[in-house]
Amino acid sequence: EPQVRRVLILGAGTAGTMVANKLSEKLDDGWSITIVDQDETHYYQPGYLFIPFGIYSPSDVVKPKVDFLPPRAEIVVGEIDLIEADDNRVKLGDGTVIEYDYLVIATGAHIRPDETPGLEGPEYGSTVHDFYTLEGAKKLAEALRFWEGGRLVVNIIEMPIKCPVAP
């Protein structure tokens, strides 16, 4: 009897979701797809850029992840604790162990405003803004709505940047 081959995807953000959907289309029933993510909510981060300019609202970029994942995929909500690559398994924070034949790591990037001098500080969220977080995009939208003009400085953070749309 043929054994089912197991694909494990860590991360159900944009990249993990795309991989899960592409694999779901290409792989037959001899494959299982499991996706692990610590959050049930999908934040479409490239859309944050459009919030300050009124093109998108937060409800356009915040949706349940299950809405975008293939029905055949098993979705596990949990925190990843340890990848044991030599044993083809991943341990979750609650002690659950998931074994795999193929592993896709799509855990994303994390915003680090502390690495850009001047971004964090007493003016952050008041006169200094970003659109790399949902909160930052909403605060920038509010600031632009009431901006009466004057000097505006746009800083492109050094490469690599999280989102190619940003510049």
Secondary structure, 3 states (H helix, E strand, C coil): CCCCEEEEEECCCHHHHHHHHHHHHHCCCCEEEEEEECCCEEECHHHHHHCCCCCCCHHHHEEEHHHCCCCCCEEEECCEEEEEHHHCEEEECCCCEEECCEEEECCCCCCCHHHCCCCCCCCECCCECCCCCHHHHHHHHHHHHCCCCCCCCCCCCCCCCCCCCCC
